[in-house]
Amino acid sequence: MVLYGSGMTNEAARAALDGAQARAGVTVRTLTHLSELSDAREIFDTVWPSVAGGSQVQANLLLAIVHAGGYASAAYAGDRPVAAAFGFCGRHRGADGAWHDLLHSHMAAVLDEARDRHIGTTLKLHQRLWALEQSIPVITWTFDPLVRRNARMNLIKLGVEVRGYEVNFYGDMDDALNSGDPSDRVFAWWVVASDRAEQAARGGLEPLSDIEIESSDRRFVVELPDDIVTLRSSDPDAALRWRLRVRDRLTSAFEEGSVIIGTDSAGNYVLERHHS
């Protein structure tokens, strides 16, 4: 996999962000001051309310991360914040044995009332432009492999790779959305200047059709629940069965060398076996 692609220029990335902001009806701003960072903290605490009543992340910690070169942003509908994201700079060891820079996007959230307006995608396009301007080649983050809307956004709208599966990665989580459910996560690996990221920013990626999937005996589908978030509340036992089923299928597939290449029209994962 090419790490430093020859993809879209900063100007084209900015144009893609401008178009996304216009469609979503928001403006995304980088946050640098404590008062602005409080907007982000309030978004995170609203989306992931703590069972114990605490805060997910304090504004002073966000300030320290930004001061040290990290990233924080919020999307505003008029003057009202409706989404936020933050990440910190890190590094990974490449195949060449050397260390390479990356941005790890730790949290990104959209208020329930602002969902289904492509605001999450707009936040990530802002993050991508920021990384390009900072000469950071890769953005990583974790996401719950059972959440269909995240799979669609990451694979189709952004053009990420999915790398690795970690069982109960964060341990027990105390927010209302995740409490009581194993925190299994997969890793999004986004090469921000890659051809795939560029194609996604232009709206050029599509779910794979049944014909495309069935035309190769190397491709197969791993099904996901329609709405795991609702299922956790209505039927926790069924949600756990889905968790264990998808965990087994994805971990086995990754161990055998298969990779996720996209989704089907319903939002299930499409994988391809890589024969040696």
Backbone as CSV, one residue per row, in Angstrom:
resi,resn,N_x,N_y,N_z,CA_x,CA_y,CA_z,C_x,C_y,C_z
1,MET,0.851,-1.196,0.000,0.000,0.000,0.000,0.883,1.240,0.000
2,VAL,0.599,2.178,-0.896,1.358,3.415,-0.974,0.962,4.318,0.181
3,LEU,1.951,4.798,0.916,1.666,5.663,2.060,1.520,7.108,1.624
4,TYR,2.439,7.556,0.804,2.404,8.952,0.369,1.910,8.993,-1.067
5,GLY,0.604,9.137,-1.241,0.018,9.144,-2.569,0.215,10.474,-3.260
6,SER,-0.235,10.541,-4.517,-0.131,11.764,-5.296,-1.515,12.350,-5.525
7,GLY,-2.403,12.228,-4.524,-3.812,12.555,-4.705,-4.091,14.029,-4.828
8,MET,-5.252,14.362,-4.423,-5.824,15.673,-4.620,-5.012,16.774,-3.935
9,THR,-4.915,17.916,-4.588,-4.200,19.052,-4.024,-4.989,19.655,-2.875
10,ASN,-4.295,20.507,-2.100,-4.987,21.173,-0.998,-6.156,22.014,-1.502
11,GLU,-5.985,22.631,-2.673,-7.056,23.478,-3.204,-8.287,22.640,-3.549
12,ALA,-8.078,21.480,-4.135,-9.201,20.609,-4.465,-9.837,20.050,-3.203
13,ALA,-9.013,19.748,-2.191,-9.556,19.266,-0.917,-10.408,20.347,-0.259
14,ARG,-9.967,21.585,-0.388,-10.758,22.694,0.163,-12.073,22.851,-0.598
15,ALA,-12.029,22.668,-1.909,-13.257,22.753,-2.699,-14.237,21.647,-2.300
16,ALA,-13.711,20.435,-2.048,-14.572,19.338,-1.611,-15.203,19.662,-0.258
17,LEU,-14.424,20.252,0.648,-14.964,20.650,1.949,-16.023,21.728,1.787
18,ASP,-15.757,22.724,0.951,-16.732,23.801,0.753,-18.056,23.254,0.232
19,GLY,-17.976,22.326,-0.720,-19.197,21.736,-1.242,-19.950,20.944,-0.184
20,ALA,-19.213,20.210,0.648,-19.847,19.430,1.709,-20.508,20.336,2.741
21,GLN,-19.840,21.433,3.098,-20.425,22.370,4.058,-21.721,22.970,3.518
22,ALA,-21.719,23.315,2.243,-22.916,23.903,1.647,-24.074,22.902,1.658
23,ARG,-23.789,21.655,1.335,-24.842,20.630,1.321,-25.364,20.332,2.720
24,ALA,-24.465,20.329,3.709,-24.858,19.999,5.082,-25.435,21.194,5.830
25,GLY,-25.221,22.398,5.324,-25.720,23.592,5.993,-24.964,23.939,7.252
26,VAL,-23.660,23.641,7.270,-22.830,23.941,8.438,-21.521,24.565,7.980
27,THR,-20.850,25.174,8.938,-19.486,25.656,8.742,-18.609,24.993,9.799
28,VAL,-17.521,24.361,9.363,-16.615,23.698,10.292,-15.445,24.626,10.575
29,ARG,-15.143,24.801,11.860,-14.050,25.678,12.267,-13.066,24.910,13.137
30,THR,-11.780,25.195,12.934,-10.756,24.704,13.852,-10.882,25.457,15.166
31,LEU,-10.779,24.743,16.280,-10.936,25.338,17.603,-9.568,25.500,18.262
32,THR,-9.342,26.675,18.838,-8.049,26.939,19.478,-8.183,27.529,20.873
33,HIS,-9.309,28.175,21.187,-9.455,28.854,22.473,-10.319,28.023,23.426
34,LEU,-10.120,28.237,24.704,-10.799,27.435,25.721,-12.316,27.529,25.595
35,SER,-12.840,28.723,25.330,-14.288,28.883,25.219,-14.841,28.093,24.035
36,GLU,-14.111,28.069,22.912,-14.537,27.293,21.747,-14.466,25.792,22.041
37,LEU,-13.420,25.387,22.741,-13.246,23.972,23.049,-14.328,23.457,23.989
38,SER,-14.916,24.350,24.756,-16.053,23.962,25.583,-17.248,23.552,24.724
39,ASP,-17.375,24.165,23.533,-18.421,23.736,22.597,-18.239,22.265,22.238
40,ALA,-16.991,21.878,21.955,-16.711,20.490,21.611,-17.011,19.568,22.792
41,ARG,-16.578,19.952,23.972,-16.826,19.118,25.155,-18.315,18.879,25.357
42,GLU,-19.125,19.912,25.173,-20.568,19.768,25.360,-21.177,18.818,24.319
43,ILE,-20.658,18.860,23.107,-21.132,17.934,22.073,-20.827,16.496,22.491
44,PHE,-19.598,16.238,22.902,-19.209,14.877,23.280,-20.048,14.370,24.450
45,ASP,-20.277,15.223,25.443,-21.028,14.794,26.620,-22.514,14.586,26.308
46,THR,-23.027,15.294,25.310,-24.418,15.103,24.911,-24.598,13.802,24.138
47,VAL,-23.668,13.515,23.239,-23.763,12.307,22.419,-23.429,11.062,23.232
48,TRP,-22.440,11.169,24.125,-22.036,10.034,24.958,-22.195,10.402,26.436
49,PRO,-23.432,10.531,26.915,-23.618,10.899,28.320,-23.058,9.823,29.243
50,SER,-22.285,10.245,30.225,-21.679,9.306,31.151,-22.714,8.794,32.140
51,VAL,-22.736,7.483,32.353,-23.639,6.896,33.333,-23.335,7.441,34.713
52,ALA,-22.054,7.704,34.982,-21.632,8.208,36.290,-21.785,9.724,36.414
53,GLY,-22.133,10.381,35.330,-22.358,11.820,35.374,-21.140,12.678,35.122
54,GLY,-20.021,12.080,34.723,-18.815,12.855,34.457,-18.769,13.350,33.029
55,SER,-17.620,13.922,32.654,-17.409,14.444,31.307,-16.521,13.492,30.522
56,GLN,-16.789,13.368,29.232,-15.972,12.508,28.391,-14.547,13.044,28.238
57,VAL,-14.422,14.339,28.087,-13.105,14.965,27.955,-13.237,16.424,28.363
58,GLN,-12.332,16.893,29.200,-12.404,18.267,29.675,-11.823,19.236,28.641
59,ALA,-12.355,20.457,28.641,-11.889,21.463,27.685,-10.413,21.788,27.888
60,ASN,-9.927,21.732,29.133,-8.512,22.053,29.354,-7.596,20.972,28.763
61,LEU,-8.069,19.717,28.740,-7.281,18.670,28.076,-7.276,18.895,26.567
62,LEU,-8.424,19.266,26.004,-8.470,19.578,24.580,-7.520,20.730,24.244
63,LEU,-7.467,21.725,25.125,-6.563,22.853,24.900,-5.114,22.384,24.881
64,ALA,-4.754,21.497,25.793,-3.386,20.985,25.830,-3.060,20.217,24.550
65,ILE,-4.020,19.420,24.058,-3.796,18.660,22.833,-3.597,19.592,21.644
66,VAL,-4.434,20.617,21.541,-4.300,21.581,20.444,-2.984,22.341,20.558
67,HIS,-2.639,22.747,21.769,-1.396,23.500,21.991,-0.178,22.676,21.588
68,ALA,-0.276,21.351,21.746,0.836,20.465,21.403,0.826,20.053,19.934
69,GLY,-0.056,20.668,19.143,-0.079,20.395,17.712,-1.198,19.507,17.250
70,GLY,-2.139,19.174,18.135,-3.254,18.321,17.766,-4.375,19.090,17.084
71,TYR,-5.487,18.414,16.917,-6.598,18.927,16.100,-7.883,18.930,16.903
72,ALA,-8.658,20.004,16.789,-10.015,20.053,17.325,-10.853,20.935,16.416
73,SER,-12.105,20.535,16.217,-12.990,21.304,15.346,-14.424,21.138,15.811
74,ALA,-15.267,22.044,15.331,-16.704,21.913,15.544,-17.416,22.393,14.292
75,ALA,-18.569,21.790,14.040,-19.431,22.208,12.934,-20.554,23.055,13.510
76,TYR,-20.783,24.225,12.906,-21.778,25.177,13.396,-22.887,25.354,12.363
77,ALA,-24.114,25.251,12.836,-25.283,25.628,12.047,-25.662,27.021,12.514
78,GLY,-25.288,28.022,11.755,-25.363,29.389,12.271,-24.330,29.555,13.359
79,ASP,-24.775,29.944,14.547,-23.862,30.086,15.681,-23.897,28.880,16.611
80,ARG,-24.708,27.886,16.293,-24.919,26.771,17.206,-24.050,25.577,16.824
81,PRO,-23.225,25.063,17.756,-22.433,23.867,17.458,-23.311,22.625,17.409
82,VAL,-23.159,21.820,16.373,-23.964,20.607,16.221,-23.105,19.355,16.072
83,ALA,-21.791,19.508,15.963,-20.892,18.364,15.825,-19.488,18.810,16.202
84,ALA,-18.643,17.847,16.566,-17.279,18.182,16.960,-16.373,16.978,16.772
85,ALA,-15.076,17.245,16.694,-14.077,16.190,16.549,-12.772,16.660,17.166
86,PHE,-11.988,15.701,17.648,-10.624,16.045,18.047,-9.705,14.848,17.855
87,GLY,-8.415,15.152,17.673,-7.416,14.105,17.501,-6.062,14.598,17.955
88,PHE,-5.173,13.650,18.172,-3.808,13.987,18.598,-2.810,13.370,17.638
89,CYS,-1.664,13.988,17.544,-0.632,13.512,16.632,0.080,12.299,17.230
90,GLY,0.368,11.344,16.380,1.076,10.147,16.808,2.012,9.693,15.702
91,ARG,2.408,8.439,15.752,3.292,7.900,14.729,3.108,6.399,14.647
92,HIS,3.537,5.818,13.546,3.489,4.377,13.370,4.774,3.939,12.690
93,ARG,5.135,2.692,12.919,6.335,2.151,12.289,5.951,1.524,10.949
94,GLY,6.525,2.021,9.882,6.222,1.523,8.550,6.958,0.245,8.226
95,ALA,6.669,-0.305,7.043,7.326,-1.529,6.604,8.830,-1.340,6.456
96,ASP,9.251,-0.076,6.282,10.680,0.208,6.158,11.385,0.282,7.513
97,GLY,10.619,0.112,8.605,11.200,0.163,9.939,11.291,1.552,10.528
98,ALA,11.015,2.582,9.715,11.093,3.956,10.196,9.743,4.389,10.768
99,TRP,9.785,5.424,11.603,8.561,5.978,12.168,7.992,7.040,11.243
100,HIS,6.651,7.037,11.089,5.963,7.995,10.230,4.850,8.686,11.021
101,ASP,4.618,9.956,10.704,3.615,10.739,11.424,2.207,10.341,11.016
102,LEU,1.279,10.496,11.963,-0.141,10.347,11.672,-0.938,11.204,12.640
103,LEU,-2.205,11.405,12.325,-3.158,12.021,13.244,-4.130,10.934,13.673
104,HIS,-4.247,10.722,14.987,-5.248,9.786,15.478,-6.482,10.571,15.899
105,SER,-7.568,10.368,15.171,-8.829,11.065,15.449,-9.573,10.275,16.516
106,HIS,-9.541,10.775,17.749,-10.036,9.989,18.873,-11.554,10.059,19.026
107,MET,-12.146,11.239,18.810,-13.592,11.374,18.980,-14.166,12.245,17.867
108,ALA,-15.326,11.853,17.362,-16.092,12.667,16.416,-17.553,12.379,16.687
109,ALA,-18.356,13.413,16.847,-19.749,13.229,17.260,-20.651,14.252,16.597
110,VAL,-21.881,13.810,16.295,-22.915,14.672,15.724,-24.151,14.554,16.611
111,LEU,-24.755,15.685,16.963,-25.974,15.646,17.760,-27.075,14.877,17.019
112,ASP,-27.905,14.166,17.771,-28.964,13.357,17.157,-29.850,14.172,16.228
113,GLU,-30.179,15.390,16.641,-31.081,16.211,15.842,-30.468,16.662,14.523
114,ALA,-29.129,16.530,14.396,-28.438,16.960,13.176,-27.972,15.781,12.334
115,ARG,-28.415,14.576,12.660,-27.991,13.401,11.902,-28.658,13.371,10.522
116,ASP,-28.076,12.526,9.659,-28.598,12.307,8.306,-28.532,13.555,7.446
117,ARG,-27.592,14.428,7.763,-27.335,15.611,6.931,-25.897,15.622,6.409
118,HIS,-25.189,14.511,6.548,-23.816,14.355,6.056,-22.832,15.266,6.796
119,ILE,-23.171,15.604,8.033,-22.287,16.472,8.823,-21.042,15.712,9.259
120,GLY,-21.187,14.421,9.574,-20.024,13.634,9.944,-18.997,13.584,8.823
121,THR,-19.455,13.384,7.606,-18.543,13.389,6.460,-17.879,14.746,6.307
122,THR,-18.637,15.803,6.519,-18.081,17.155,6.405,-16.990,17.393,7.432
123,LEU,-17.212,16.928,8.671,-16.167,17.031,9.695,-14.879,16.336,9.245
124,LYS,-15.023,15.144,8.689,-13.834,14.398,8.286,-13.134,15.056,7.101
125,LEU,-13.875,15.672,6.190,-13.234,16.374,5.083,-12.458,17.589,5.585
126,HIS,-12.969,18.246,6.635,-12.213,19.335,7.257,-10.933,18.785,7.882
127,GLN,-11.050,17.662,8.555,-9.891,17.031,9.185,-8.857,16.632,8.133
128,ARG,-9.335,16.154,7.003,-8.435,15.760,5.917,-7.665,16.955,5.373
129,LEU,-8.366,18.066,5.137,-7.690,19.258,4.651,-6.648,19.725,5.655
130,TRP,-7.008,19.701,6.939,-6.059,20.101,7.992,-4.809,19.228,7.936
131,ALA,-4.984,17.920,7.794,-3.835,17.013,7.741,-2.973,17.290,6.511
132,LEU,-3.609,17.521,5.369,-2.847,17.849,4.163,-2.028,19.123,4.364
133,GLU,-2.627,20.124,4.983,-1.922,21.379,5.219,-0.779,21.221,6.206
134,GLN,-0.879,20.228,7.103,0.182,19.977,8.075,1.187,18.929,7.580
135,SER,1.019,18.467,6.347,1.876,17.417,5.772,1.842,16.140,6.602
136,ILE,0.656,15.829,7.139,0.435,14.571,7.860,-0.240,13.613,6.888
137,PRO,0.399,12.486,6.553,-0.100,11.658,5.447,-1.259,10.741,5.784
138,VAL,-1.442,10.417,7.073,-2.427,9.396,7.447,-3.248,9.875,8.638
139,ILE,-4.557,9.617,8.593,-5.429,9.790,9.755,-5.980,8.422,10.116
140,THR,-5.929,8.095,11.397,-6.480,6.833,11.877,-7.576,7.102,12.897
141,TRP,-8.468,6.149,13.055,-9.438,6.182,14.148,-10.025,4.787,14.306
142,THR,-10.715,4.577,15.420,-11.404,3.312,15.632,-12.896,3.524,15.436
143,PHE,-13.593,2.448,15.040,-15.052,2.535,15.006,-15.648,1.162,15.283
144,ASP,-16.860,1.178,15.780,-17.575,-0.045,16.112,-17.931,-0.766,14.818
145,PRO,-17.447,-1.983,14.616,-17.702,-2.658,13.337,-19.163,-3.013,13.098
146,LEU,-20.022,-2.906,14.119,-21.424,-3.261,13.949,-22.294,-2.097,13.478
147,VAL,-21.771,-0.882,13.463,-22.590,0.295,13.133,-22.545,0.529,11.625
148,ARG,-23.658,0.235,10.962,-23.699,0.309,9.497,-23.403,1.697,8.963
149,ARG,-23.984,2.727,9.584,-23.794,4.076,9.034,-22.324,4.483,9.077
150,ASN,-21.580,4.006,10.099,-20.152,4.301,10.159,-19.389,3.536,9.086
151,ALA,-19.793,2.291,8.856,-19.140,1.514,7.795,-19.321,2.189,6.444
152,ARG,-20.551,2.619,6.153,-20.818,3.296,4.872,-20.002,4.581,4.747
153,MET,-20.031,5.407,5.793,-19.321,6.680,5.728,-17.831,6.457,5.525
154,ASN,-17.247,5.584,6.326,-15.804,5.414,6.277,-15.337,4.802,4.961
155,LEU,-16.040,3.784,4.497,-15.583,3.061,3.312,-15.995,3.722,2.005
156,ILE,-17.202,4.269,1.962,-17.731,4.803,0.708,-17.525,6.321,0.594
157,LYS,-17.863,7.050,1.636,-17.795,8.514,1.548,-16.393,9.063,1.773
158,LEU,-15.554,8.289,2.483,-14.205,8.774,2.783,-13.118,7.986,2.072
159,GLY,-13.346,6.719,1.819,-12.344,5.914,1.119,-11.238,5.405,2.011
160,VAL,-11.581,5.002,3.247,-10.559,4.494,4.153,-10.290,3.013,3.882
161,GLU,-9.155,2.537,4.380,-8.914,1.116,4.549,-9.364,0.741,5.959
162,VAL,-9.699,-0.531,6.142,-9.995,-1.048,7.478,-8.887,-2.025,7.845
163,ARG,-8.228,-1.743,8.968,-7.094,-2.564,9.388,-7.325,-3.098,10.796
164,GLY,-7.266,-4.402,10.925,-7.243,-5.021,12.233,-8.550,-4.996,12.987
165,TYR,-8.690,-5.938,13.910,-9.862,-6.056,14.777,-9.337,-6.266,16.186
166,GLU,-9.775,-5.419,17.116,-9.374,-5.540,18.513,-10.604,-5.858,19.354
167,VAL,-10.537,-6.954,20.080,-11.633,-7.376,20.943,-11.627,-6.536,22.218
168,ASN,-12.793,-5.918,22.517,-12.966,-5.129,23.743,-11.821,-4.131,23.915
169,PHE,-11.548,-3.373,22.866,-10.366,-2.513,22.790,-10.272,-1.523,23.942
170,TYR,-11.377,-0.849,24.269,-11.373,0.171,25.319,-11.778,-0.376,26.685
171,GLY,-12.028,-1.692,26.774,-12.534,-2.244,28.017,-13.969,-1.814,28.261
172,ASP,-14.400,-1.856,29.527,-15.761,-1.444,29.863,-15.892,0.064,29.734
173,MET,-16.909,0.517,29.003,-17.136,1.944,28.798,-18.377,2.366,29.574
174,ASP,-18.338,3.597,30.129,-19.419,3.999,31.042,-20.405,4.975,30.435
175,ASP,-20.339,5.179,29.096,-21.321,6.075,28.500,-22.581,5.298,28.155
176,ALA,-23.682,6.020,28.010,-24.990,5.384,27.846,-25.098,4.577,26.555
177,LEU,-24.342,4.937,25.524,-24.431,4.212,24.257,-23.690,2.881,24.295
178,ASN,-22.572,2.826,25.021,-21.700,1.653,24.964,-21.705,0.803,26.221
179,SER,-22.285,1.300,27.292,-22.242,0.585,28.567,-22.867,-0.807,28.439
180,GLY,-22.157,-1.817,28.962,-22.663,-3.174,28.956,-22.365,-3.965,27.700
181,ASP,-21.724,-3.336,26.709,-21.423,-4.010,25.449,-19.910,-4.051,25.264
182,PRO,-19.332,-5.193,24.863,-17.889,-5.215,24.607,-17.499,-4.150,23.590
183,SER,-16.401,-3.460,23.866,-15.987,-2.341,23.006,-15.071,-2.829,21.886
184,ASP,-15.557,-3.798,21.090,-14.808,-4.252,19.925,-14.671,-3.099,18.934
185,ARG,-13.503,-2.991,18.326,-13.266,-1.915,17.368,-12.412,-2.406,16.209
186,VAL,-12.659,-1.805,15.032,-11.751,-1.933,13.902,-11.111,-0.575,13.665
187,PHE,-10.020,-0.572,12.897,-9.244,0.642,12.706,-9.389,1.175,11.291
188,ALA,-9.786,2.431,11.195,-9.798,3.129,9.913,-8.406,3.686,9.659
189,TRP,-7.920,3.468,8.460,-6.592,3.929,8.039,-6.813,4.748,6.773
190,TRP,-6.663,6.074,6.892,-7.038,6.994,5.810,-5.798,7.689,5.278
191,VAL,-5.346,7.271,4.120,-4.223,7.936,3.462,-4.797,9.150,2.732
192,VAL,-4.581,10.333,3.287,-5.382,11.495,2.894,-5.090,11.992,1.487
193,ALA,-3.925,11.647,0.927,-3.605,12.057,-0.440,-3.700,10.896,-1.421
194,SER,-4.346,9.814,-1.015,-4.434,8.635,-1.889,-5.470,8.836,-2.987
195,ASP,-5.348,8.041,-4.027,-6.325,8.089,-5.116,-7.720,7.721,-4.611
196,ARG,-7.791,6.754,-3.695,-9.094,6.330,-3.182,-9.755,7.449,-2.377
197,ALA,-8.982,8.154,-1.547,-9.540,9.276,-0.789,-9.994,10.388,-1.726
198,GLU,-9.212,10.630,-2.771,-9.586,11.647,-3.755,-10.879,11.270,-4.468
199,GLN,-10.979,10.006,-4.871,-12.183,9.549,-5.575,-13.406,9.658,-4.668
200,ALA,-13.247,9.305,-3.396,-14.366,9.411,-2.455,-14.791,10.858,-2.276
201,ALA,-13.832,11.778,-2.173,-14.152,13.190,-1.989,-14.931,13.752,-3.170
202,ARG,-14.735,13.164,-4.352,-15.470,13.585,-5.541,-16.823,12.872,-5.642
203,GLY,-17.137,12.008,-4.675,-18.384,11.246,-4.742,-18.319,10.084,-5.698
204,GLY,-17.107,9.602,-5.987,-16.942,8.583,-7.009,-16.975,7.158,-6.538
205,LEU,-17.066,6.915,-5.221,-17.139,5.547,-4.719,-18.592,5.145,-4.496
206,GLU,-18.907,3.915,-4.810,-20.267,3.402,-4.672,-20.230,2.040,-3.981
207,PRO,-21.327,1.652,-3.313,-21.411,0.282,-2.808,-21.271,-0.715,-3.947
208,LEU,-20.774,-1.902,-3.633,-20.645,-2.923,-4.657,-22.016,-3.543,-4.940
209,SER,-22.296,-3.766,-6.205,-23.558,-4.394,-6.602,-23.472,-5.898,-6.388
210,ASP,-24.639,-6.557,-6.391,-24.672,-8.017,-6.259,-23.872,-8.681,-7.376
211,ILE,-23.946,-8.117,-8.563,-23.210,-8.692,-9.696,-21.709,-8.584,-9.454
212,GLU,-21.250,-7.430,-8.969,-19.822,-7.259,-8.699,-19.333,-8.221,-7.623
213,ILE,-20.174,-8.471,-6.628,-19.784,-9.381,-5.545,-19.772,-10.823,-6.041
214,GLU,-20.811,-11.196,-6.774,-20.954,-12.592,-7.186,-20.066,-12.961,-8.367
215,SER,-19.477,-11.951,-9.027,-18.654,-12.230,-10.205,-17.303,-12.826,-9.844
216,SER,-16.944,-12.787,-8.560,-15.661,-13.324,-8.124,-15.877,-14.270,-6.959
217,ASP,-15.305,-15.471,-7.042,-15.440,-16.418,-5.931,-14.555,-16.044,-4.754
218,ARG,-13.784,-14.979,-4.906,-12.929,-14.506,-3.807,-13.651,-13.505,-2.915
219,ARG,-14.819,-13.040,-3.332,-15.546,-12.030,-2.559,-16.671,-12.664,-1.744
220,PHE,-16.888,-12.117,-0.557,-17.968,-12.602,0.292,-18.440,-11.475,1.197
221,VAL,-19.627,-11.651,1.767,-20.284,-10.612,2.549,-20.340,-11.027,4.018
222,VAL,-20.059,-10.074,4.903,-20.299,-10.243,6.335,-21.451,-9.323,6.697
223,GLU,-22.567,-9.909,7.097,-23.779,-9.130,7.365,-23.689,-8.420,8.704
224,LEU,-24.339,-7.253,8.770,-24.422,-6.444,9.982,-25.887,-6.261,10.373
225,PRO,-26.152,-5.988,11.645,-27.539,-5.706,12.054,-28.014,-4.388,11.463
226,ASP,-29.318,-4.264,11.300,-29.869,-3.030,10.730,-29.522,-1.812,11.579
227,ASP,-29.667,-1.927,12.896,-29.428,-0.788,13.794,-28.989,-1.326,15.149
228,ILE,-27.681,-1.509,15.313,-27.163,-2.094,16.545,-27.388,-1.175,17.741
229,VAL,-27.399,0.139,17.532,-27.573,1.067,18.651,-28.952,0.875,19.290
230,THR,-29.997,0.786,18.449,-31.344,0.549,18.966,-31.466,-0.852,19.556
231,LEU,-30.845,-1.818,18.913,-30.936,-3.202,19.376,-30.313,-3.378,20.755
232,ARG,-29.240,-2.652,21.041,-28.628,-2.744,22.373,-29.632,-2.423,23.472
233,SER,-30.505,-1.445,23.201,-31.492,-1.044,24.201,-32.685,-1.989,24.238
234,SER,-33.148,-2.410,23.064,-34.379,-3.207,22.998,-34.146,-4.687,23.290
235,ASP,-32.981,-5.211,22.916,-32.717,-6.641,23.085,-31.208,-6.855,23.243
236,PRO,-30.669,-6.608,24.448,-29.218,-6.735,24.654,-28.671,-8.116,24.317
237,ASP,-29.444,-9.165,24.555,-28.960,-10.511,24.238,-28.782,-10.696,22.738
238,ALA,-29.739,-10.190,21.960,-29.604,-10.272,20.499,-28.424,-9.438,20.019
239,ALA,-28.219,-8.272,20.640,-27.080,-7.421,20.274,-25.763,-8.137,20.540
240,LEU,-25.683,-8.849,21.666,-24.457,-9.586,21.974,-24.239,-10.720,20.984
241,ARG,-25.309,-11.382,20.576,-25.155,-12.450,19.579,-24.599,-11.893,18.265
242,TRP,-25.097,-10.728,17.850,-24.549,-10.081,16.660,-23.069,-9.747,16.857
243,ARG,-22.741,-9.236,18.037,-21.347,-8.870,18.332,-20.434,-10.080,18.156
244,LEU,-20.802,-11.195,18.754,-19.949,-12.374,18.718,-19.883,-12.974,17.316
245,ARG,-21.008,-12.908,16.588,-21.029,-13.451,15.227,-20.111,-12.657,14.306
246,VAL,-20.236,-11.331,14.337,-19.403,-10.499,13.458,-17.938,-10.563,13.903
247,ARG,-17.703,-10.603,15.202,-16.333,-10.739,15.702,-15.677,-11.992,15.135
248,ASP,-16.394,-13.100,15.218,-15.839,-14.370,14.738,-15.550,-14.318,13.249
249,ARG,-16.474,-13.774,12.473,-16.300,-13.763,11.021,-15.177,-12.824,10.589
250,LEU,-15.103,-11.634,11.200,-14.079,-10.682,10.772,-12.694,-11.087,11.255
251,THR,-12.574,-11.530,12.484,-11.244,-11.921,12.969,-10.720,-13.113,12.170
252,SER,-11.593,-14.069,11.868,-11.167,-15.219,11.062,-10.753,-14.783,9.664
253,ALA,-11.539,-13.874,9.079,-11.227,-13.401,7.729,-9.901,-12.649,7.693
254,PHE,-9.675,-11.778,8.674,-8.422,-11.025,8.704,-7.231,-11.953,8.897
255,GLU,-7.376,-12.960,9.765,-6.282,-13.905,9.997,-5.931,-14.676,8.730
256,GLU,-6.928,-14.899,7.873,-6.696,-15.621,6.618,-6.191,-14.718,5.503
257,GLY,-6.076,-13.411,5.787,-5.554,-12.486,4.796,-6.604,-11.776,3.966
258,SER,-7.882,-11.958,4.290,-8.927,-11.250,3.561,-8.953,-9.785,3.991
259,VAL,-9.434,-8.925,3.098,-9.525,-7.496,3.397,-10.921,-6.998,3.042
260,ILE,-11.366,-5.981,3.761,-12.639,-5.334,3.451,-12.415,-4.395,2.269
261,ILE,-13.197,-4.561,1.218,-13.026,-3.733,0.025,-14.171,-2.745,-0.164
262,GLY,-15.203,-2.821,0.671,-16.318,-1.890,0.547,-17.534,-2.434,1.261
263,THR,-18.704,-1.918,0.883,-19.969,-2.420,1.409,-20.878,-2.778,0.234
264,ASP,-21.906,-3.570,0.550,-22.945,-3.787,-0.448,-24.001,-2.697,-0.308
265,SER,-25.064,-2.790,-1.081,-26.067,-1.718,-1.081,-26.792,-1.589,0.254
266,ALA,-26.811,-2.667,1.060,-27.474,-2.627,2.365,-26.560,-2.114,3.467
267,GLY,-25.265,-1.988,3.178,-24.326,-1.515,4.185,-23.557,-2.610,4.881
268,ASN,-23.660,-3.859,4.396,-22.857,-4.955,4.934,-21.439,-4.897,4.358
269,TYR,-20.484,-5.484,5.075,-19.108,-5.500,4.589,-18.955,-6.468,3.419
270,VAL,-18.187,-6.042,2.423,-17.766,-6.924,1.347,-16.263,-7.139,1.498
271,LEU,-15.854,-8.402,1.594,-14.451,-8.748,1.753,-13.952,-9.510,0.547
272,GLU,-12.639,-9.497,0.372,-12.027,-10.233,-0.724,-10.882,-11.055,-0.169
273,ARG,-10.866,-12.332,-0.544,-9.778,-13.217,-0.133,-8.560,-12.926,-0.978
274,HIS,-7.417,-12.819,-0.333,-6.159,-12.616,-1.050,-5.383,-13.920,-1.008
275,HIS,-5.301,-14.591,-2.153,-4.578,-15.848,-2.224,-3.080,-15.576,-2.374
276,SER,-2.288,-16.390,-1.711,-0.834,-16.243,-1.843,-0.357,-16.865,-3.147
